[in-house]
Amino acid sequence: MKHVQIPSLPWEEIKSPTGKFHSFFRNVSLALGGIRNTGPWGGGHPFDIQIRRLPGGAAVCPYHLHVGQWELFVVLRGTGTVRTPDGRAPIKPGDVFFHPPGAPHQLTADAGQELEVMIVTDNPPVDGCHYPDSNKWALRPPAKVFRMTEAAYFDGEDTPVADAKPYPLAPAPAAPPLLPFAQRKVNQDDLPWEPWDSPKKKFHGDSKELSVALGAKRNTPTGLGGHPFDLELSKLLPGGCGSPFHSHAAESELFIIVQGTATIRADRETHTLGPGDAVLHLPGEAHQITNASDREELIFYLIADNAPVEYWHYPDSGKVGLRSPRKFFRTVEAEYWDGEE
């Protein structure tokens, strides 16, 4: 189990020459063993978590869009504005909003007060940024910022020939329609708690499926209408247990405790955690969360990636579950050629 106490992480500072762009950040995912801008394909995590704090009047970065990366924001405290092609929209504590690839955006704190947000991003293998105000581009890799000068496809590769026909480039793919920012933002306080429980109430709780409220299809990867990660706000009553003890074959799950005391069972260990604690369970690690208090509610964020294919193992009962088709069963060992010849 990978665990950090977020308030104990140091604040790192980034500031432009005049302070127009200025913020402090805590790299939660790096503290949990992630690698900057690197997903599972390079030994990193499928998503990245940061806490960002902006001084009054400062912007976190220039107005920009990402070519491949998704970003999701949760406002923790303070107020500010988000600039998009629709204009500037005010934001307040509890607001949750996202920017898919191709959506220009900029976050700025209101004058006179700090703004603190949690930022969740995916880690695509390739990404680039465009900065409309300055007409710059940045590519990752190779981590370069530049302005473009249009060139012919064979420029520098072959000797120019007068009146040569231009090389027929493949057409650019059609960009997906961009939702207005107002449809990409919700406030978690406006969403009702949705209760759930098992038949005999051994497992029960309440949740606010924030990504689903933002239009994502549940348990669906991006190409089919989902988001690259899923965000939920969950609540367990005193003594409540969130789910059977289980592991994921492909999915990573990160828990951030907001309120109360949690008992985390992870493989053969048990840990007691409180507000500000973040716990990451990578694929293959069995885990379970329980409210350790007999008086106080337990509230936590759950962040998971949306693996295209997934199944679960339940060590206590010896079951396996498939996401698609939605089936649960117990396995009976067989030889590889059994039933084939």
CORKAFEN-V309355 format. One record per residue. NEAR is the number of other C-alpha atoms within 10 Angstrom. Layout:
BEGIN
near: [NEAR | NEAR]
END
This chain:
BEGIN
near: [17 | 14 | 19 | 17 | 17 | 19 | 12 | 10 | 13 | 11 | 15 | 12 | 13 | 13 | 15 | 11 | 7 | 7 | 13 | 15 | 19 | 21 | 25 | 18 | 19 | 21 | 20 | 20 | 22 | 15 | 17 | 19 | 14 | 20 | 17 | 13 | 20 | 19 | 18 | 14 | 11 | 10 | 11 | 18 | 25 | 25 | 26 | 23 | 22 | 18 | 21 | 22 | 25 | 25 | 21 | 19 | 19 | 24 | 24 | 22 | 17 | 18 | 19 | 22 | 23 | 22 | 18 | 16 | 20 | 22 | 19 | 23 | 21 | 24 | 23 | 18 | 18 | 18 | 21 | 26 | 18 | 19 | 17 | 19 | 10 | 12 | 10 | 16 | 13 | 14 | 25 | 16 | 18 | 17 | 20 | 25 | 23 | 23 | 22 | 21 | 19 | 19 | 19 | 20 | 22 | 16 | 25 | 27 | 25 | 20 | 13 | 10 | 16 | 19 | 29 | 23 | 24 | 19 | 18 | 22 | 21 | 22 | 23 | 19 | 15 | 14 | 18 | 19 | 21 | 22 | 17 | 13 | 9 | 11 | 11 | 14 | 18 | 18 | 16 | 14 | 11 | 10 | 9 | 10 | 14 | 11 | 12 | 9 | 5 | 6 | 8 | 11 | 12 | 11 | 9 | 9 | 8 | 8 | 8 | 11 | 7 | 6 | 6 | 7 | 7 | 9 | 9 | 7 | 8 | 6 | 6 | 6 | 6 | 6 | 8 | 9 | 7 | 13 | 11 | 12 | 20 | 10 | 13 | 18 | 21 | 20 | 17 | 20 | 11 | 9 | 13 | 11 | 16 | 12 | 13 | 13 | 15 | 10 | 8 | 7 | 11 | 13 | 17 | 19 | 21 | 18 | 20 | 20 | 21 | 21 | 24 | 16 | 19 | 17 | 14 | 20 | 16 | 14 | 22 | 19 | 19 | 15 | 9 | 10 | 13 | 18 | 26 | 26 | 27 | 24 | 23 | 19 | 20 | 22 | 26 | 26 | 21 | 18 | 20 | 23 | 23 | 21 | 16 | 16 | 18 | 24 | 25 | 20 | 16 | 16 | 21 | 22 | 20 | 21 | 21 | 23 | 22 | 18 | 15 | 21 | 22 | 26 | 18 | 20 | 18 | 19 | 16 | 8 | 9 | 14 | 12 | 14 | 20 | 19 | 18 | 16 | 20 | 24 | 20 | 22 | 21 | 20 | 15 | 16 | 17 | 21 | 24 | 18 | 22 | 21 | 25 | 23 | 17 | 11 | 11 | 15 | 19 | 26 | 23 | 24 | 18 | 20 | 21 | 20 | 22 | 21 | 18 | 15 | 14 | 16 | 18 | 20 | 22 | 18 | 15 | 9 | 11 | 11 | 14 | 17 | 18 | 14 | 13 | 10 | 7 | 8 | 10 | 15 | 11 | 12 | 9 | 5 | 6 | 8 | 7 | 7 | 7 | 7 | 7 | 6 | 4]
END
